[in-house]
Amino acid sequence: MKRADAVRNRSLLIDAATAEFAEHGMDVSITRIAQRAGIGKGTVFRHFDTKEQLLAEIFSDRLEELVMTGLRLSLSDAPEAALAEFMRAGVELQARDRSFCQAATALSPSEASVRASRERLAEVADILVTRAQRTGAVRADVTGVDIVLLQTAASQAVLSIADGAPGLWQRYLGVILDGLRPAAARALPVDAPALPQFTGAPSGPAPAKSAG
């Protein structure tokens, strides 16, 4: 296959898979994706060994979109509004893409591209929340990882009824945003997850046991 054809087919494949996963979730078949792309099933496997690898690339691309949104918002001179817009962008992305939350839990931590994108996402969320905390707009015990997980919480809250109530996630995002403000904050019962817990990065070796 000529290189130009391979590049074109890969682009068609990614576009088709992105649309199929978003509309139908990660259980969609490779056959259906190939048909939508107008390519043969064998062509799919020349680019990706498994459907999980294809999903991982698309999921990483989605995370990187959100990272770029966060970086843009980190330049805003209104930190509280920037954080709220970042959270809205994340929830809206998940609300329109059925595979997003599925992929977040189903993909193996060994997928390096996903792990790296998650780390960048947590870092940019940390920048945004830290800027908002400096203005006194956000409680001091919230982390970037908290922010990313709370985006998922708002989308998951309405997952079972989302088809009949589009946009309902905005109600729960509003509740979450109010909960981030320090006015009525109480001490949280447990610490925030550490970054390796969120990214799926392997933990360090266990300490050696002492003799005796």
WOZIDA-V785618 format. One record per residue. N is the residue number from 1. RES is the residue in one letter. SS is DSSP state (H for helix, E for strand, - for the rest). PHI is phi in radians with two decimals (* if undefined). Layout:
BEGIN
((N | RES | SS | PHI) (N | RES | SS | PHI))
END
This chain:
BEGIN
((1 | M | - | *) (2 | K | - | -1.15) (3 | R | H | -1.02) (4 | A | H | -1.07) (5 | D | H | -1.15) (6 | A | H | -1.13) (7 | V | H | -1.12) (8 | R | H | -1.10) (9 | N | H | -1.12) (10 | R | H | -1.13) (11 | S | H | -1.11) (12 | L | H | -1.07) (13 | L | H | -1.11) (14 | I | H | -1.10) (15 | D | H | -1.09) (16 | A | H | -1.17) (17 | A | H | -1.14) (18 | T | H | -1.02) (19 | A | H | -1.18) (20 | E | H | -1.15) (21 | F | H | -1.10) (22 | A | H | -1.12) (23 | E | H | -1.41) (24 | H | H | -2.15) (25 | G | - | 1.54) (26 | M | - | -1.37) (27 | D | - | -1.42) (28 | V | - | -1.03) (29 | S | - | -1.47) (30 | I | H | -1.10) (31 | T | H | -1.01) (32 | R | H | -1.15) (33 | I | H | -1.08) (34 | A | H | -1.08) (35 | Q | H | -1.08) (36 | R | H | -1.15) (37 | A | H | -1.36) (38 | G | - | 1.32) (39 | I | - | -2.24) (40 | G | - | -1.37) (41 | K | H | -1.05) (42 | G | H | -1.10) (43 | T | H | -1.13) (44 | V | H | -1.02) (45 | F | H | -1.38) (46 | R | H | -1.34) (47 | H | H | -1.71) (48 | F | - | -2.40) (49 | D | - | -1.17) (50 | T | - | -2.43) (51 | K | H | -1.12) (52 | E | H | -1.11) (53 | Q | H | -1.15) (54 | L | H | -1.11) (55 | L | H | -1.09) (56 | A | H | -1.07) (57 | E | H | -1.13) (58 | I | H | -1.18) (59 | F | H | -1.09) (60 | S | H | -1.09) (61 | D | H | -1.07) (62 | R | H | -1.10) (63 | L | H | -1.10) (64 | E | H | -1.16) (65 | E | H | -1.03) (66 | L | H | -1.22) (67 | V | H | -1.04) (68 | M | H | -1.11) (69 | T | H | -1.07) (70 | G | H | -1.11) (71 | L | H | -1.11) (72 | R | H | -1.10) (73 | L | H | -1.22) (74 | S | - | -1.17) (75 | L | - | -1.62) (76 | S | - | -1.19) (77 | D | - | -1.63) (78 | A | - | -2.23) (79 | P | H | -1.00) (80 | E | H | -1.14) (81 | A | H | -1.13) (82 | A | H | -1.13) (83 | L | H | -1.11) (84 | A | H | -1.08) (85 | E | H | -1.17) (86 | F | H | -1.09) (87 | M | H | -1.14) (88 | R | H | -1.06) (89 | A | H | -1.07) (90 | G | H | -1.18) (91 | V | H | -1.18) (92 | E | H | -1.10) (93 | L | H | -1.03) (94 | Q | H | -1.19) (95 | A | H | -1.18) (96 | R | H | -1.68) (97 | D | - | -2.15) (98 | R | - | -1.10) (99 | S | H | -1.49) (100 | F | H | -1.05) (101 | C | H | -1.19) (102 | Q | H | -1.07) (103 | A | H | -1.14) (104 | A | H | -1.03) (105 | T | H | -1.72) (106 | A | H | -1.58) (107 | L | - | -1.26) (108 | S | - | -1.20) (109 | P | - | -1.05) (110 | S | - | -1.31) (111 | E | - | -1.28) (112 | A | H | -1.07) (113 | S | H | -1.15) (114 | V | H | -1.18) (115 | R | H | -1.07) (116 | A | H | -1.15) (117 | S | H | -1.18) (118 | R | H | -1.09) (119 | E | H | -1.13) (120 | R | H | -1.13) (121 | L | H | -1.14) (122 | A | H | -1.12) (123 | E | H | -1.16) (124 | V | H | -1.23) (125 | A | H | -1.13) (126 | D | H | -1.16) (127 | I | H | -1.06) (128 | L | H | -1.14) (129 | V | H | -1.24) (130 | T | H | -1.13) (131 | R | H | -1.10) (132 | A | H | -1.21) (133 | Q | H | -1.15) (134 | R | H | -1.13) (135 | T | - | -1.56) (136 | G | - | 1.44) (137 | A | - | -1.51) (138 | V | - | -2.29) (139 | R | - | -1.00) (140 | A | - | -1.34) (141 | D | - | -1.69) (142 | V | - | -1.67) (143 | T | - | -2.02) (144 | G | H | -1.08) (145 | V | H | -1.07) (146 | D | H | -0.95) (147 | I | H | -1.06) (148 | V | H | -1.13) (149 | L | H | -1.20) (150 | L | H | -1.21) (151 | Q | H | -1.05) (152 | T | H | -1.13) (153 | A | H | -1.04) (154 | A | H | -1.16) (155 | S | H | -1.30) (156 | Q | H | -1.23) (157 | A | - | -1.02) (158 | V | - | -2.02) (159 | L | H | -1.00) (160 | S | H | -1.29) (161 | I | H | -2.22) (162 | A | H | -1.08) (163 | D | H | -1.11) (164 | G | H | -1.62) (165 | A | - | -2.50) (166 | P | - | -1.06) (167 | G | - | 1.52) (168 | L | - | -1.10) (169 | W | H | -1.01) (170 | Q | H | -1.10) (171 | R | H | -1.08) (172 | Y | H | -1.37) (173 | L | H | -1.11) (174 | G | H | -1.06) (175 | V | H | -1.09) (176 | I | H | -1.13) (177 | L | H | -1.07) (178 | D | H | -1.10) (179 | G | H | -1.21) (180 | L | H | -1.37) (181 | R | - | -1.30) (182 | P | - | -1.39) (183 | A | - | -0.95) (184 | A | - | -1.99) (185 | A | - | -1.21) (186 | R | - | -2.09) (187 | A | - | -1.05) (188 | L | - | -1.40) (189 | P | - | -1.27) (190 | V | - | -2.41) (191 | D | - | -1.28) (192 | A | - | -1.19) (193 | P | - | -1.07) (194 | A | - | -1.32) (195 | L | H | -0.97) (196 | P | H | -1.06) (197 | Q | H | -1.13) (198 | F | H | -1.31) (199 | T | H | -1.42) (200 | G | - | 1.44) (201 | A | - | -1.15) (202 | P | - | -1.12) (203 | S | - | -1.37) (204 | G | - | -1.20) (205 | P | - | -1.12) (206 | A | - | -1.15) (207 | P | - | -1.08) (208 | A | - | -1.20) (209 | K | - | -1.34) (210 | S | - | -1.33) (211 | A | - | -1.26) (212 | G | - | 1.58))
END
